[in-house]
Amino acid sequence: MFGLGSTELIIILVLVLVIFGAGKLPEIGGALGKGIRSFKKGILDSDAIDVTPKTEEKDEEKEKK
């Protein structure tokens, strides 16, 4: 995983604990999880968005006038 060994991961975890404290870790994890979930949902839902221009309807309305 990105060339990180167990020692490096433990050092990173200790630094995060020192900076944020044990009480904030669940909040940070929850926010990170929600962010990843919304990012995935946004990517998957982007196919459902219709971005075609509405020029055909406007042309028909101009012809009627």
PDB file of N, CA, C, O and CB in Angstrom:
ATOM      1  N   MET A   1       0.845  -1.182   0.000  1.00  0.00           N
ATOM      2  CA  MET A   1       0.000   0.000   0.000  1.00  0.00           C
ATOM      3  C   MET A   1       0.882   1.234   0.000  1.00  0.00           C
ATOM      4  O   MET A   1       1.343   1.654   1.061  1.00  0.00           O
ATOM      5  CB  MET A   1      -0.957   0.004   1.215  1.00  0.00           C
ATOM      6  N   PHE A   2       1.123   1.811  -1.131  1.00  0.00           N
ATOM      7  CA  PHE A   2       1.902   3.030  -1.301  1.00  0.00           C
ATOM      8  C   PHE A   2       3.313   2.898  -0.742  1.00  0.00           C
ATOM      9  O   PHE A   2       3.956   3.910  -0.462  1.00  0.00           O
ATOM     10  CB  PHE A   2       1.197   4.186  -0.637  1.00  0.00           C
ATOM     11  N   GLY A   3       3.803   1.685  -0.575  1.00  0.00           N
ATOM     12  CA  GLY A   3       5.148   1.488  -0.069  1.00  0.00           C
ATOM     13  C   GLY A   3       5.300   1.790   1.411  1.00  0.00           C
ATOM     14  O   GLY A   3       6.420   1.982   1.884  1.00  0.00           O
ATOM     15  N   LEU A   4       4.197   1.837   2.157  1.00  0.00           N
ATOM     16  CA  LEU A   4       4.264   2.095   3.588  1.00  0.00           C
ATOM     17  C   LEU A   4       4.275   0.772   4.342  1.00  0.00           C
ATOM     18  O   LEU A   4       3.449  -0.109   4.102  1.00  0.00           O
ATOM     19  CB  LEU A   4       3.080   2.977   4.045  1.00  0.00           C
ATOM     20  N   GLY A   5       5.212   0.658   5.242  1.00  0.00           N
ATOM     21  CA  GLY A   5       5.278  -0.534   6.071  1.00  0.00           C
ATOM     22  C   GLY A   5       4.487  -0.346   7.347  1.00  0.00           C
ATOM     23  O   GLY A   5       3.870   0.696   7.566  1.00  0.00           O
ATOM     24  N   SER A   6       4.511  -1.365   8.183  1.00  0.00           N
ATOM     25  CA  SER A   6       3.746  -1.288   9.434  1.00  0.00           C
ATOM     26  C   SER A   6       4.315  -0.230  10.364  1.00  0.00           C
ATOM     27  O   SER A   6       3.564   0.421  11.090  1.00  0.00           O
ATOM     28  CB  SER A   6       3.733  -2.646  10.139  1.00  0.00           C
ATOM     29  N   THR A   7       5.629  -0.048  10.355  1.00  0.00           N
ATOM     30  CA  THR A   7       6.240   0.965  11.219  1.00  0.00           C
ATOM     31  C   THR A   7       5.785   2.368  10.837  1.00  0.00           C
ATOM     32  O   THR A   7       5.472   3.182  11.706  1.00  0.00           O
ATOM     33  CB  THR A   7       7.766   0.876  11.148  1.00  0.00           C
ATOM     34  N   GLU A   8       5.749   2.648   9.545  1.00  0.00           N
ATOM     35  CA  GLU A   8       5.317   3.963   9.098  1.00  0.00           C
ATOM     36  C   GLU A   8       3.854   4.224   9.434  1.00  0.00           C
ATOM     37  O   GLU A   8       3.484   5.330   9.829  1.00  0.00           O
ATOM     38  CB  GLU A   8       5.538   4.103   7.607  1.00  0.00           C
ATOM     39  N   LEU A   9       3.026   3.193   9.273  1.00  0.00           N
ATOM     40  CA  LEU A   9       1.603   3.355   9.599  1.00  0.00           C
ATOM     41  C   LEU A   9       1.399   3.616  11.084  1.00  0.00           C
ATOM     42  O   LEU A   9       0.544   4.419  11.458  1.00  0.00           O
ATOM     43  CB  LEU A   9       0.815   2.112   9.178  1.00  0.00           C
ATOM     44  N   ILE A  10       2.172   2.949  11.933  1.00  0.00           N
ATOM     45  CA  ILE A  10       2.064   3.173  13.377  1.00  0.00           C
ATOM     46  C   ILE A  10       2.502   4.587  13.732  1.00  0.00           C
ATOM     47  O   ILE A  10       1.874   5.236  14.569  1.00  0.00           O
ATOM     48  CB  ILE A  10       2.909   2.145  14.152  1.00  0.00           C
ATOM     49  N   ILE A  11       3.560   5.067  13.113  1.00  0.00           N
ATOM     50  CA  ILE A  11       4.023   6.438  13.366  1.00  0.00           C
ATOM     51  C   ILE A  11       2.958   7.447  12.940  1.00  0.00           C
ATOM     52  O   ILE A  11       2.698   8.412  13.660  1.00  0.00           O
ATOM     53  CB  ILE A  11       5.352   6.713  12.616  1.00  0.00           C
ATOM     54  N   ILE A  12       2.346   7.237  11.790  1.00  0.00           N
ATOM     55  CA  ILE A  12       1.284   8.139  11.315  1.00  0.00           C
ATOM     56  C   ILE A  12       0.103   8.113  12.274  1.00  0.00           C
ATOM     57  O   ILE A  12      -0.457   9.163  12.588  1.00  0.00           O
ATOM     58  CB  ILE A  12       0.822   7.745   9.890  1.00  0.00           C
ATOM     59  N   LEU A  13      -0.282   6.940  12.743  1.00  0.00           N
ATOM     60  CA  LEU A  13      -1.397   6.833  13.691  1.00  0.00           C
ATOM     61  C   LEU A  13      -1.092   7.563  14.992  1.00  0.00           C
ATOM     62  O   LEU A  13      -1.959   8.248  15.534  1.00  0.00           O
ATOM     63  CB  LEU A  13      -1.711   5.363  13.982  1.00  0.00           C
ATOM     64  N   VAL A  14       0.125   7.425  15.495  1.00  0.00           N
ATOM     65  CA  VAL A  14       0.506   8.115  16.731  1.00  0.00           C
ATOM     66  C   VAL A  14       0.472   9.626  16.524  1.00  0.00           C
ATOM     67  O   VAL A  14      -0.002  10.357  17.394  1.00  0.00           O
ATOM     68  CB  VAL A  14       1.913   7.668  17.196  1.00  0.00           C
ATOM     69  N   LEU A  15       0.965  10.099  15.394  1.00  0.00           N
ATOM     70  CA  LEU A  15       0.920  11.540  15.119  1.00  0.00           C
ATOM     71  C   LEU A  15      -0.513  12.055  15.040  1.00  0.00           C
ATOM     72  O   LEU A  15      -0.812  13.133  15.553  1.00  0.00           O
ATOM     73  CB  LEU A  15       1.653  11.852  13.817  1.00  0.00           C
ATOM     74  N   VAL A  16      -1.394  11.301  14.408  1.00  0.00           N
ATOM     75  CA  VAL A  16      -2.801  11.700  14.321  1.00  0.00           C
ATOM     76  C   VAL A  16      -3.429  11.738  15.709  1.00  0.00           C
ATOM     77  O   VAL A  16      -4.202  12.645  16.018  1.00  0.00           O
ATOM     78  CB  VAL A  16      -3.585  10.737  13.405  1.00  0.00           C
ATOM     79  N   LEU A  17      -3.101  10.760  16.540  1.00  0.00           N
ATOM     80  CA  LEU A  17      -3.625  10.755  17.911  1.00  0.00           C
ATOM     81  C   LEU A  17      -3.129  11.960  18.702  1.00  0.00           C
ATOM     82  O   LEU A  17      -3.890  12.555  19.465  1.00  0.00           O
ATOM     83  CB  LEU A  17      -3.227   9.462  18.629  1.00  0.00           C
ATOM     84  N   VAL A  18      -1.870  12.321  18.529  1.00  0.00           N
ATOM     85  CA  VAL A  18      -1.318  13.463  19.259  1.00  0.00           C
ATOM     86  C   VAL A  18      -1.949  14.766  18.773  1.00  0.00           C
ATOM     87  O   VAL A  18      -2.270  15.640  19.578  1.00  0.00           O
ATOM     88  CB  VAL A  18       0.214  13.519  19.096  1.00  0.00           C
ATOM     89  N   ILE A  19      -2.126  14.894  17.469  1.00  0.00           N
ATOM     90  CA  ILE A  19      -2.649  16.146  16.913  1.00  0.00           C
ATOM     91  C   ILE A  19      -4.129  16.325  17.234  1.00  0.00           C
ATOM     92  O   ILE A  19      -4.535  17.387  17.706  1.00  0.00           O
ATOM     93  CB  ILE A  19      -2.438  16.183  15.399  1.00  0.00           C
ATOM     94  N   PHE A  20      -4.937  15.301  16.983  1.00  0.00           N
ATOM     95  CA  PHE A  20      -6.386  15.448  17.118  1.00  0.00           C
ATOM     96  C   PHE A  20      -6.935  14.929  18.441  1.00  0.00           C
ATOM     97  O   PHE A  20      -7.990  15.387  18.879  1.00  0.00           O
ATOM     98  CB  PHE A  20      -7.067  14.739  15.995  1.00  0.00           C
ATOM     99  N   GLY A  21      -6.270  14.009  19.076  1.00  0.00           N
ATOM    100  CA  GLY A  21      -6.772  13.424  20.309  1.00  0.00           C
ATOM    101  C   GLY A  21      -7.696  12.258  20.015  1.00  0.00           C
ATOM    102  O   GLY A  21      -8.256  12.156  18.923  1.00  0.00           O
ATOM    103  N   ALA A  22      -7.852  11.387  20.986  1.00  0.00           N
ATOM    104  CA  ALA A  22      -8.646  10.173  20.789  1.00  0.00           C
ATOM    105  C   ALA A  22     -10.132  10.475  20.641  1.00  0.00           C
ATOM    106  O   ALA A  22     -10.846   9.709  19.993  1.00  0.00           O
ATOM    107  CB  ALA A  22      -8.433   9.218  21.948  1.00  0.00           C
ATOM    108  N   GLY A  23     -10.614  11.559  21.218  1.00  0.00           N
ATOM    109  CA  GLY A  23     -12.030  11.892  21.153  1.00  0.00           C
ATOM    110  C   GLY A  23     -12.492  12.338  19.774  1.00  0.00           C
ATOM    111  O   GLY A  23     -13.649  12.131  19.407  1.00  0.00           O
ATOM    112  N   LYS A  24     -11.605  12.940  19.020  1.00  0.00           N
ATOM    113  CA  LYS A  24     -11.966  13.463  17.699  1.00  0.00           C
ATOM    114  C   LYS A  24     -11.858  12.425  16.594  1.00  0.00           C
ATOM    115  O   LYS A  24     -12.394  12.640  15.507  1.00  0.00           O
ATOM    116  CB  LYS A  24     -11.093  14.637  17.360  1.00  0.00           C
ATOM    117  N   LEU A  25     -11.187  11.313  16.833  1.00  0.00           N
ATOM    118  CA  LEU A  25     -10.976  10.327  15.766  1.00  0.00           C
ATOM    119  C   LEU A  25     -12.267   9.777  15.175  1.00  0.00           C
ATOM    120  O   LEU A  25     -12.349   9.653  13.953  1.00  0.00           O
ATOM    121  CB  LEU A  25     -10.156   9.189  16.290  1.00  0.00           C
ATOM    122  N   PRO A  26     -13.286   9.439  15.973  1.00  0.00           N
ATOM    123  CA  PRO A  26     -14.532   8.968  15.352  1.00  0.00           C
ATOM    124  C   PRO A  26     -15.187  10.019  14.454  1.00  0.00           C
ATOM    125  O   PRO A  26     -15.746   9.688  13.409  1.00  0.00           O
ATOM    126  CB  PRO A  26     -15.513   8.547  16.429  1.00  0.00           C
ATOM    127  N   GLU A  27     -15.116  11.276  14.863  1.00  0.00           N
ATOM    128  CA  GLU A  27     -15.689  12.345  14.036  1.00  0.00           C
ATOM    129  C   GLU A  27     -14.935  12.476  12.721  1.00  0.00           C
ATOM    130  O   GLU A  27     -15.543  12.632  11.662  1.00  0.00           O
ATOM    131  CB  GLU A  27     -15.666  13.684  14.791  1.00  0.00           C
ATOM    132  N   ILE A  28     -13.619  12.411  12.791  1.00  0.00           N
ATOM    133  CA  ILE A  28     -12.802  12.527  11.584  1.00  0.00           C
ATOM    134  C   ILE A  28     -13.057  11.348  10.662  1.00  0.00           C
ATOM    135  O   ILE A  28     -13.189  11.524   9.451  1.00  0.00           O
ATOM    136  CB  ILE A  28     -11.307  12.612  11.941  1.00  0.00           C
ATOM    137  N   GLY A  29     -13.127  10.145  11.227  1.00  0.00           N
ATOM    138  CA  GLY A  29     -13.402   8.953  10.424  1.00  0.00           C
ATOM    139  C   GLY A  29     -14.772   9.006   9.777  1.00  0.00           C
ATOM    140  O   GLY A  29     -14.931   8.628   8.617  1.00  0.00           O
ATOM    141  N   GLY A  30     -15.761   9.476  10.525  1.00  0.00           N
ATOM    142  CA  GLY A  30     -17.113   9.597   9.975  1.00  0.00           C
ATOM    143  C   GLY A  30     -17.179  10.610   8.847  1.00  0.00           C
ATOM    144  O   GLY A  30     -17.816  10.369   7.821  1.00  0.00           O
ATOM    145  N   ALA A  31     -16.522  11.740   9.040  1.00  0.00           N
ATOM    146  CA  ALA A  31     -16.520  12.768   7.998  1.00  0.00           C
ATOM    147  C   ALA A  31     -15.794  12.275   6.751  1.00  0.00           C
ATOM    148  O   ALA A  31     -16.224  12.543   5.629  1.00  0.00           O
ATOM    149  CB  ALA A  31     -15.864  14.056   8.516  1.00  0.00           C
ATOM    150  N   LEU A  32     -14.703  11.560   6.948  1.00  0.00           N
ATOM    151  CA  LEU A  32     -13.962  11.017   5.815  1.00  0.00           C
ATOM    152  C   LEU A  32     -14.802   9.991   5.067  1.00  0.00           C
ATOM    153  O   LEU A  32     -14.817   9.980   3.837  1.00  0.00           O
ATOM    154  CB  LEU A  32     -12.644  10.386   6.284  1.00  0.00           C
ATOM    155  N   GLY A  33     -15.503   9.127   5.801  1.00  0.00           N
ATOM    156  CA  GLY A  33     -16.375   8.129   5.179  1.00  0.00           C
ATOM    157  C   GLY A  33     -17.510   8.769   4.395  1.00  0.00           C
ATOM    158  O   GLY A  33     -17.821   8.338   3.284  1.00  0.00           O
ATOM    159  N   LYS A  34     -18.135   9.802   4.970  1.00  0.00           N
ATOM    160  CA  LYS A  34     -19.223  10.497   4.269  1.00  0.00           C
ATOM    161  C   LYS A  34     -18.710  11.178   3.003  1.00  0.00           C
ATOM    162  O   LYS A  34     -19.381  11.185   1.971  1.00  0.00           O
ATOM    163  CB  LYS A  34     -19.885  11.535   5.195  1.00  0.00           C
ATOM    164  N   GLY A  35     -17.522  11.746   3.096  1.00  0.00           N
ATOM    165  CA  GLY A  35     -16.947  12.398   1.926  1.00  0.00           C
ATOM    166  C   GLY A  35     -16.666  11.422   0.802  1.00  0.00           C
ATOM    167  O   GLY A  35     -16.940  11.716  -0.362  1.00  0.00           O
ATOM    168  N   ILE A  36     -16.123  10.265   1.139  1.00  0.00           N
ATOM    169  CA  ILE A  36     -15.838   9.250   0.131  1.00  0.00           C
ATOM    170  C   ILE A  36     -17.131   8.720  -0.468  1.00  0.00           C
ATOM    171  O   ILE A  36     -17.220   8.518  -1.679  1.00  0.00           O
ATOM    172  CB  ILE A  36     -15.020   8.101   0.734  1.00  0.00           C
ATOM    173  N   ARG A  37     -18.145   8.492   0.383  1.00  0.00           N
ATOM    174  CA  ARG A  37     -19.434   8.005  -0.100  1.00  0.00           C
ATOM    175  C   ARG A  37     -20.086   8.990  -1.060  1.00  0.00           C
ATOM    176  O   ARG A  37     -20.607   8.591  -2.102  1.00  0.00           O
ATOM    177  CB  ARG A  37     -20.364   7.734   1.069  1.00  0.00           C
ATOM    178  N   SER A  38     -20.059  10.273  -0.715  1.00  0.00           N
ATOM    179  CA  SER A  38     -20.685  11.264  -1.596  1.00  0.00           C
ATOM    180  C   SER A  38     -19.899  11.422  -2.891  1.00  0.00           C
ATOM    181  O   SER A  38     -20.485  11.678  -3.943  1.00  0.00           O
ATOM    182  CB  SER A  38     -20.798  12.616  -0.885  1.00  0.00           C
ATOM    183  N   PHE A  39     -18.585  11.274  -2.825  1.00  0.00           N
ATOM    184  CA  PHE A  39     -17.769  11.333  -4.042  1.00  0.00           C
ATOM    185  C   PHE A  39     -18.111  10.180  -4.971  1.00  0.00           C
ATOM    186  O   PHE A  39     -18.282  10.381  -6.174  1.00  0.00           O
ATOM    187  CB  PHE A  39     -16.271  11.305  -3.693  1.00  0.00           C
ATOM    188  N   LYS A  40     -18.210   8.979  -4.425  1.00  0.00           N
ATOM    189  CA  LYS A  40     -18.565   7.810  -5.246  1.00  0.00           C
ATOM    190  C   LYS A  40     -19.960   7.971  -5.832  1.00  0.00           C
ATOM    191  O   LYS A  40     -20.191   7.656  -7.000  1.00  0.00           O
ATOM    192  CB  LYS A  40     -18.488   6.512  -4.410  1.00  0.00           C
ATOM    193  N   LYS A  41     -20.893   8.464  -5.015  1.00  0.00           N
ATOM    194  CA  LYS A  41     -22.261   8.659  -5.495  1.00  0.00           C
ATOM    195  C   LYS A  41     -22.290   9.695  -6.611  1.00  0.00           C
ATOM    196  O   LYS A  41     -23.012   9.532  -7.595  1.00  0.00           O
ATOM    197  CB  LYS A  41     -23.187   9.091  -4.341  1.00  0.00           C
ATOM    198  N   GLY A  42     -21.512  10.752  -6.463  1.00  0.00           N
ATOM    199  CA  GLY A  42     -21.459  11.781  -7.489  1.00  0.00           C
ATOM    200  C   GLY A  42     -20.894  11.259  -8.796  1.00  0.00           C
ATOM    201  O   GLY A  42     -21.356  11.640  -9.872  1.00  0.00           O
ATOM    202  N   ILE A  43     -19.906  10.395  -8.710  1.00  0.00           N
ATOM    203  CA  ILE A  43     -19.328   9.822  -9.925  1.00  0.00           C
ATOM    204  C   ILE A  43     -20.306   8.869 -10.587  1.00  0.00           C
ATOM    205  O   ILE A  43     -20.450   8.881 -11.809  1.00  0.00           O
ATOM    206  CB  ILE A  43     -18.017   9.096  -9.610  1.00  0.00           C
ATOM    207  N   LEU A  44     -20.974   8.051  -9.805  1.00  0.00           N
ATOM    208  CA  LEU A  44     -21.908   7.086 -10.374  1.00  0.00           C
ATOM    209  C   LEU A  44     -23.166   7.761 -10.914  1.00  0.00           C
ATOM    210  O   LEU A  44     -23.729   7.300 -11.907  1.00  0.00           O
ATOM    211  CB  LEU A  44     -22.284   6.050  -9.331  1.00  0.00           C
ATOM    212  N   ASP A  45     -23.614   8.834 -10.285  1.00  0.00           N
ATOM    213  CA  ASP A  45     -24.816   9.527 -10.714  1.00  0.00           C
ATOM    214  C   ASP A  45     -24.564  10.477 -11.879  1.00  0.00           C
ATOM    215  O   ASP A  45     -25.517  10.960 -12.491  1.00  0.00           O
ATOM    216  CB  ASP A  45     -25.402  10.285  -9.562  1.00  0.00           C
ATOM    217  N   SER A  46     -23.328  10.750 -12.190  1.00  0.00           N
ATOM    218  CA  SER A  46     -23.044  11.705 -13.266  1.00  0.00           C
ATOM    219  C   SER A  46     -23.530  11.183 -14.616  1.00  0.00           C
ATOM    220  O   SER A  46     -23.797  11.979 -15.516  1.00  0.00           O
ATOM    221  CB  SER A  46     -21.542  12.002 -13.332  1.00  0.00           C
ATOM    222  N   ASP A  47     -23.651   9.858 -14.779  1.00  0.00           N
ATOM    223  CA  ASP A  47     -24.162   9.301 -16.023  1.00  0.00           C
ATOM    224  C   ASP A  47     -25.650   9.585 -16.199  1.00  0.00           C
ATOM    225  O   ASP A  47     -26.139   9.643 -17.326  1.00  0.00           O
ATOM    226  CB  ASP A  47     -23.910   7.805 -16.067  1.00  0.00           C
ATOM    227  N   ALA A  48     -26.364   9.760 -15.105  1.00  0.00           N
ATOM    228  CA  ALA A  48     -27.806   9.955 -15.168  1.00  0.00           C
ATOM    229  C   ALA A  48     -28.188  11.395 -15.502  1.00  0.00           C
ATOM    230  O   ALA A  48     -29.348  11.661 -15.817  1.00  0.00           O
ATOM    231  CB  ALA A  48     -28.433   9.553 -13.854  1.00  0.00           C
ATOM    232  N   ILE A  49     -27.249  12.321 -15.442  1.00  0.00           N
ATOM    233  CA  ILE A  49     -27.543  13.724 -15.706  1.00  0.00           C
ATOM    234  C   ILE A  49     -27.652  13.948 -17.206  1.00  0.00           C
ATOM    235  O   ILE A  49     -26.768  13.558 -17.969  1.00  0.00           O
ATOM    236  CB  ILE A  49     -26.459  14.641 -15.095  1.00  0.00           C
ATOM    237  N   ASP A  50     -28.737  14.574 -17.615  1.00  0.00           N
ATOM    238  CA  ASP A  50     -28.966  14.860 -19.031  1.00  0.00           C
ATOM    239  C   ASP A  50     -28.394  16.236 -19.342  1.00  0.00           C
ATOM    240  O   ASP A  50     -28.878  17.243 -18.825  1.00  0.00           O
ATOM    241  CB  ASP A  50     -30.488  14.792 -19.389  1.00  0.00           C
ATOM    242  N   VAL A  51     -27.381  16.283 -20.174  1.00  0.00           N
ATOM    243  CA  VAL A  51     -26.738  17.549 -20.497  1.00  0.00           C
ATOM    244  C   VAL A  51     -26.974  17.961 -21.943  1.00  0.00           C
ATOM    245  O   VAL A  51     -26.276  18.831 -22.465  1.00  0.00           O
ATOM    246  CB  VAL A  51     -25.256  17.460 -20.228  1.00  0.00           C
ATOM    247  N   THR A  52     -27.950  17.344 -22.588  1.00  0.00           N
ATOM    248  CA  THR A  52     -28.225  17.707 -23.978  1.00  0.00           C
ATOM    249  C   THR A  52     -28.911  19.061 -24.022  1.00  0.00           C
ATOM    250  O   THR A  52     -29.760  19.352 -23.179  1.00  0.00           O
ATOM    251  CB  THR A  52     -29.098  16.633 -24.672  1.00  0.00           C
ATOM    252  N   PRO A  53     -28.559  19.882 -24.983  1.00  0.00           N
ATOM    253  CA  PRO A  53     -29.181  21.207 -25.069  1.00  0.00           C
ATOM    254  C   PRO A  53     -30.637  21.094 -25.496  1.00  0.00           C
ATOM    255  O   PRO A  53     -31.023  20.137 -26.167  1.00  0.00           O
ATOM    256  CB  PRO A  53     -28.412  22.103 -26.052  1.00  0.00           C
ATOM    257  N   LYS A  54     -31.423  22.052 -25.113  1.00  0.00           N
ATOM    258  CA  LYS A  54     -32.866  22.074 -25.416  1.00  0.00           C
ATOM    259  C   LYS A  54     -33.144  22.898 -26.669  1.00  0.00           C
ATOM    260  O   LYS A  54     -34.154  23.599 -26.722  1.00  0.00           O
ATOM    261  CB  LYS A  54     -33.664  22.646 -24.221  1.00  0.00           C
ATOM    262  N   THR A  55     -32.302  22.836 -27.651  1.00  0.00           N
ATOM    263  CA  THR A  55     -32.448  23.674 -28.839  1.00  0.00           C
ATOM    264  C   THR A  55     -33.628  23.256 -29.693  1.00  0.00           C
ATOM    265  O   THR A  55     -34.222  24.108 -30.352  1.00  0.00           O
ATOM    266  CB  THR A  55     -31.186  23.631 -29.663  1.00  0.00           C
ATOM    267  N   GLU A  56     -33.991  21.993 -29.713  1.00  0.00           N
ATOM    268  CA  GLU A  56     -35.093  21.536 -30.554  1.00  0.00           C
ATOM    269  C   GLU A  56     -36.410  22.170 -30.132  1.00  0.00           C
ATOM    270  O   GLU A  56     -37.199  22.580 -30.983  1.00  0.00           O
ATOM    271  CB  GLU A  56     -35.206  20.016 -30.502  1.00  0.00           C
ATOM    272  N   GLU A  57     -36.656  22.256 -28.826  1.00  0.00           N
ATOM    273  CA  GLU A  57     -37.895  22.852 -28.341  1.00  0.00           C
ATOM    274  C   GLU A  57     -37.944  24.340 -28.669  1.00  0.00           C
ATOM    275  O   GLU A  57     -38.996  24.858 -29.044  1.00  0.00           O
ATOM    276  CB  GLU A  57     -38.038  22.637 -26.830  1.00  0.00           C
ATOM    277  N   LYS A  58     -36.827  25.023 -28.532  1.00  0.00           N
ATOM    278  CA  LYS A  58     -36.782  26.453 -28.818  1.00  0.00           C
ATOM    279  C   LYS A  58     -37.009  26.711 -30.314  1.00  0.00           C
ATOM    280  O   LYS A  58     -37.698  27.663 -30.679  1.00  0.00           O
ATOM    281  CB  LYS A  58     -35.431  27.050 -28.367  1.00  0.00           C
ATOM    282  N   ASP A  59     -36.433  25.870 -31.176  1.00  0.00           N
ATOM    283  CA  ASP A  59     -36.623  26.036 -32.628  1.00  0.00           C
ATOM    284  C   ASP A  59     -38.091  25.838 -33.003  1.00  0.00           C
ATOM    285  O   ASP A  59     -38.611  26.561 -33.853  1.00  0.00           O
ATOM    286  CB  ASP A  59     -35.733  25.036 -33.414  1.00  0.00           C
ATOM    287  N   GLU A  60     -38.761  24.874 -32.382  1.00  0.00           N
ATOM    288  CA  GLU A  60     -40.174  24.624 -32.683  1.00  0.00           C
ATOM    289  C   GLU A  60     -41.025  25.804 -32.254  1.00  0.00           C
ATOM    290  O   GLU A  60     -41.967  26.167 -32.958  1.00  0.00           O
ATOM    291  CB  GLU A  60     -40.660  23.341 -31.990  1.00  0.00           C
ATOM    292  N   GLU A  61     -40.715  26.418 -31.105  1.00  0.00           N
ATOM    293  CA  GLU A  61     -41.475  27.557 -30.622  1.00  0.00           C
ATOM    294  C   GLU A  61     -41.285  28.769 -31.543  1.00  0.00           C
ATOM    295  O   GLU A  61     -42.228  29.527 -31.771  1.00  0.00           O
ATOM    296  CB  GLU A  61     -41.057  27.904 -29.187  1.00  0.00           C
ATOM    297  N   LYS A  62     -40.087  28.949 -32.064  1.00  0.00           N
ATOM    298  CA  LYS A  62     -39.840  30.074 -32.970  1.00  0.00           C
ATOM    299  C   LYS A  62     -40.603  29.907 -34.273  1.00  0.00           C
ATOM    300  O   LYS A  62     -41.086  30.890 -34.836  1.00  0.00           O
ATOM    301  CB  LYS A  62     -38.344  30.211 -33.256  1.00  0.00           C
ATOM    302  N   GLU A  63     -40.719  28.676 -34.760  1.00  0.00           N
ATOM    303  CA  GLU A  63     -41.444  28.419 -36.011  1.00  0.00           C
ATOM    304  C   GLU A  63     -42.937  28.688 -35.844  1.00  0.00           C
ATOM    305  O   GLU A  63     -43.587  29.124 -36.794  1.00  0.00           O
ATOM    306  CB  GLU A  63     -41.220  26.968 -36.474  1.00  0.00           C
ATOM    307  N   LYS A  64     -43.484  28.443 -34.677  1.00  0.00           N
ATOM    308  CA  LYS A  64     -44.919  28.652 -34.443  1.00  0.00           C
ATOM    309  C   LYS A  64     -45.263  30.143 -34.454  1.00  0.00           C
ATOM    310  O   LYS A  64     -46.374  30.513 -34.830  1.00  0.00           O
ATOM    311  CB  LYS A  64     -45.343  28.020 -33.100  1.00  0.00           C
ATOM    312  N   LYS A  65     -44.341  30.987 -34.052  1.00  0.00           N
ATOM    313  CA  LYS A  65     -44.593  32.432 -33.969  1.00  0.00           C
ATOM    314  C   LYS A  65     -44.472  33.003 -35.317  1.00  0.00           C
ATOM    315  O   LYS A  65     -44.644  34.209 -35.494  1.00  0.00           O
ATOM    316  CB  LYS A  65     -43.639  33.135 -33.008  1.00  0.00           C
TER     317      LYS A  65
END
